[in-house]
Amino acid sequence: MVSLDDAVIARLESHGSSFEILVDPDLALDLKKGKEVDISEVLASEEIFKDSAKGDRASPEHIKEVFGTEDTFEAAKIIIQKGNLQLTTEQRKKILEDRRKQVISLIARNAINPQTKLPHPPARIERAMEEARVRVDISKPAEEQVPDVLKVLRPLIPIKFEKREVAVKIPAHYTGRGAGIVKSYGTLKKEEWQADGSWICVLEIPAGIIEEFFDKVNQITHGNVETRIIE
């Protein structure tokens, strides 16, 4: 159990009232992310407060009314999972860096330079974001932030989201593993099994991972694969 000095507040506003608990910042964040955590180890105090700073406790009746249980542990789980968790400076820094990497990865996978038709390396995208002083929002999913980031990057680097259709033919000997890996790279538009057991398909994939895709299918088939970009 974390000490009160090291605990942070998890707060949930519900039914016109505020409910607060004191928690271990790291374990509470793990629980909020869906990991299996012993709730008794998360709590610094087995109390649910209306105002923790004042030591004003919520009544068992009020807890039962709002959470449907008088069990402090069960109510605490709900507060952590559905409420707001006060993050430490280090946690905020790590989450922000992870979110930034997610944005860069999404752009690198989906975008190309329309002038050269080649993908932008992640390092180039990162440099452009630094030059444009892009500020990633810790509270928004990476997918939602990509369109706004692209608008800021376009004056600095030629960049465009694009998809490509690729025709693939894999010999029968490699279809067991190969077909599944091919499908994981994009959207299967059509497929057909040949009399000799070989598999052909047309796959739509993000333009930024074309080269990665070709390298992967050549690796798993030891070069025994036919691929063609459909213009």
C-alpha positions as CSV (number, residue, x, y, z in Angstrom):
1,M,0.0,0.0,0.0
2,V,1.3,3.4,-1.0
3,S,1.9,6.0,1.7
4,L,-0.3,9.1,2.0
5,D,2.6,11.3,1.2
6,D,3.2,9.6,-2.2
7,A,-0.5,9.2,-3.1
8,V,-2.4,11.2,-5.7
9,I,-6.1,11.8,-6.1
10,A,-8.6,9.9,-8.3
11,R,-11.8,11.8,-8.7
12,L,-15.2,11.0,-10.1
13,E,-18.1,13.5,-10.6
14,S,-21.4,11.7,-10.5
15,H,-25.0,12.4,-9.4
16,G,-24.1,16.0,-8.6
17,S,-21.4,14.9,-6.1
18,S,-17.6,14.5,-6.1
19,F,-16.0,11.3,-4.9
20,E,-12.3,11.1,-4.2
21,I,-9.8,8.4,-3.3
22,L,-6.1,8.5,-2.5
23,V,-4.1,6.1,-4.7
24,D,-0.7,4.9,-5.9
25,P,-0.2,6.9,-9.1
26,D,1.5,4.0,-11.1
27,L,-0.8,1.2,-10.0
28,A,-3.9,3.3,-10.5
29,L,-2.8,4.2,-14.0
30,D,-2.2,0.5,-14.7
31,L,-5.8,-0.3,-13.5
32,K,-7.2,2.5,-15.6
33,K,-5.5,1.0,-18.6
34,G,-7.2,-2.3,-18.0
35,K,-4.4,-4.2,-16.4
36,E,-5.0,-6.7,-13.5
37,V,-4.1,-4.9,-10.3
38,D,-4.9,-5.7,-6.7
39,I,-7.1,-2.8,-5.7
40,S,-6.0,-3.1,-2.0
41,E,-2.5,-2.3,-3.2
42,V,-3.7,0.7,-5.1
43,L,-5.4,2.5,-2.3
44,A,-3.5,4.7,0.2
45,S,-6.6,4.8,2.4
46,E,-9.7,2.6,2.4
47,E,-11.8,5.7,2.5
48,I,-13.9,7.4,-0.1
49,F,-14.1,11.2,0.3
50,K,-16.3,14.0,-0.8
51,D,-13.3,16.3,-0.3
52,S,-10.0,14.5,0.6
53,A,-8.2,17.8,1.4
54,K,-10.7,18.5,4.1
55,G,-11.1,14.8,5.2
56,D,-14.8,15.0,4.4
57,R,-15.9,11.4,3.9
58,A,-18.8,10.2,1.7
59,S,-21.4,8.3,3.6
60,P,-22.0,4.6,3.1
61,E,-25.6,5.4,2.0
62,H,-24.4,7.9,-0.6
63,I,-21.8,5.4,-1.9
64,K,-24.4,2.7,-2.2
65,E,-26.8,5.0,-4.0
66,V,-24.3,6.1,-6.6
67,F,-22.2,3.0,-7.1
68,G,-24.7,0.3,-6.2
69,T,-22.4,-1.2,-3.6
70,E,-21.1,-0.4,-0.1
71,D,-17.8,-2.2,-0.9
72,T,-15.1,0.4,-0.9
73,F,-12.9,-1.6,-3.2
74,E,-15.5,-2.0,-5.8
75,A,-16.5,1.7,-5.7
76,A,-12.8,2.6,-5.8
77,K,-12.3,0.6,-9.0
78,I,-15.2,2.5,-10.6
79,I,-13.8,5.9,-9.5
80,I,-10.4,5.0,-11.1
81,Q,-11.7,3.5,-14.3
82,K,-14.4,6.2,-15.0
83,G,-13.0,9.2,-13.2
84,N,-10.0,11.5,-13.6
85,L,-6.6,10.5,-12.3
86,Q,-4.1,13.1,-11.1
87,L,-0.9,12.2,-12.9
88,T,2.6,12.8,-11.7
89,T,5.0,15.0,-13.7
90,E,6.9,11.9,-14.8
91,Q,3.7,10.1,-15.9
92,R,2.5,13.0,-17.9
93,K,5.9,13.3,-19.6
94,K,5.9,9.6,-20.5
95,I,2.3,9.6,-21.8
96,L,3.0,12.7,-23.9
97,E,6.1,11.1,-25.4
98,D,4.2,7.9,-26.2
99,R,1.4,9.9,-27.8
100,R,3.9,11.9,-29.9
101,K,5.5,8.6,-31.1
102,Q,2.1,7.3,-32.0
103,V,1.3,10.4,-34.1
104,I,4.7,10.1,-35.9
105,S,4.2,6.4,-36.5
106,L,0.7,6.9,-38.0
107,I,1.9,9.6,-40.4
108,A,5.0,7.6,-41.4
109,R,2.8,4.5,-42.2
110,N,0.2,6.3,-44.2
111,A,2.0,9.2,-45.9
112,I,4.4,9.6,-48.8
113,N,6.2,12.4,-50.6
114,P,3.9,13.0,-53.6
115,Q,6.8,14.3,-55.6
116,T,9.0,11.2,-55.2
117,K,6.2,8.7,-54.3
118,L,8.5,7.5,-51.5
119,P,7.6,7.3,-47.8
120,H,8.9,9.9,-45.3
121,P,11.1,8.3,-42.6
122,P,9.8,8.8,-39.1
123,A,12.9,10.9,-38.2
124,R,12.0,13.4,-41.0
125,I,8.5,13.7,-39.8
126,E,9.7,14.2,-36.2
127,R,12.1,17.0,-37.3
128,A,9.3,18.7,-39.2
129,M,7.1,18.5,-36.1
130,E,9.9,20.1,-34.0
131,E,10.4,22.8,-36.6
132,A,6.7,23.6,-36.7
133,R,6.6,23.4,-32.9
134,V,3.7,20.9,-32.9
135,R,2.2,20.4,-29.5
136,V,0.6,17.0,-29.0
137,D,-2.5,16.8,-26.8
138,I,-2.2,14.2,-24.0
139,S,-6.0,14.0,-23.7
140,K,-6.7,13.2,-27.4
141,P,-6.1,9.9,-29.2
142,A,-3.3,10.0,-31.7
143,E,-5.7,9.2,-34.6
144,E,-7.7,12.4,-33.9
145,Q,-4.6,14.6,-33.9
146,V,-3.1,13.4,-37.2
147,P,-5.2,15.6,-39.5
148,D,-4.3,18.8,-37.6
149,V,-0.6,17.8,-37.5
150,L,-0.6,17.2,-41.3
151,K,-2.0,20.7,-41.9
152,V,1.0,22.2,-40.0
153,L,3.5,19.9,-41.7
154,R,2.4,20.6,-45.3
155,P,4.1,24.0,-45.6
156,L,7.4,22.4,-44.5
157,I,7.5,19.1,-46.4
158,P,5.6,17.7,-49.3
159,I,3.3,15.1,-47.7
160,K,0.1,13.3,-48.6
161,F,-1.9,10.4,-47.3
162,E,-2.3,7.8,-50.0
163,K,-3.2,4.1,-50.3
164,R,-1.9,1.7,-53.0
165,E,-3.3,-1.5,-54.4
166,V,-0.9,-4.3,-54.6
167,A,-1.3,-7.7,-56.5
168,V,0.4,-10.6,-54.7
169,K,0.9,-14.2,-55.7
170,I,2.3,-16.6,-53.1
171,P,3.2,-20.3,-54.0
172,A,1.3,-23.1,-52.2
173,H,4.3,-23.9,-49.9
174,Y,4.2,-20.5,-48.2
175,T,0.5,-19.7,-48.1
176,G,-0.1,-21.1,-44.6
177,R,1.8,-18.3,-42.9
178,G,2.1,-16.0,-45.8
179,A,-1.6,-15.3,-46.5
180,G,-2.2,-14.2,-42.9
181,I,0.7,-11.9,-42.8
182,V,-0.2,-10.3,-46.1
183,K,-3.8,-9.7,-44.9
184,S,-2.5,-8.0,-41.7
185,Y,-0.9,-5.2,-43.8
186,G,-4.1,-3.8,-45.2
187,T,-7.6,-4.3,-46.7
188,L,-8.1,-7.4,-48.8
189,K,-10.0,-6.4,-52.0
190,K,-10.1,-9.8,-53.7
191,E,-8.5,-13.2,-53.4
192,E,-8.4,-16.4,-55.4
193,W,-6.9,-19.9,-54.8
194,Q,-5.3,-21.5,-57.8
195,A,-5.4,-25.1,-58.9
196,D,-1.8,-25.6,-57.9
197,G,-2.5,-24.3,-54.3
198,S,-1.0,-20.9,-54.8
199,W,-2.9,-17.8,-53.6
200,I,-3.3,-14.5,-55.4
201,C,-4.9,-11.4,-54.0
202,V,-5.3,-7.7,-54.4
203,L,-4.5,-5.8,-51.2
204,E,-5.0,-2.1,-50.4
205,I,-2.3,-0.8,-48.0
206,P,-1.1,2.5,-46.8
207,A,1.5,3.9,-49.2
208,G,4.0,4.6,-46.4
209,I,4.6,0.9,-45.7
210,I,4.9,-0.4,-49.3
211,E,8.6,-1.1,-48.9
212,E,8.2,-2.7,-45.5
213,F,5.4,-4.9,-47.0
214,F,7.6,-6.0,-49.9
215,D,10.5,-6.8,-47.6
216,K,8.3,-8.9,-45.3
217,V,6.6,-11.0,-48.0
218,N,10.0,-11.6,-49.6
219,Q,11.4,-12.7,-46.2
220,I,8.6,-15.2,-45.4
221,T,8.7,-16.7,-49.0
222,H,12.4,-16.6,-49.4
223,G,11.9,-14.4,-52.5
224,N,9.4,-16.9,-54.0
225,V,6.6,-14.3,-54.4
226,E,5.2,-12.1,-57.2
227,T,4.1,-8.6,-56.3
228,R,3.0,-5.7,-58.5
229,I,1.7,-2.2,-57.7
230,I,-1.6,-1.6,-59.5
231,E,-1.5,1.9,-61.0
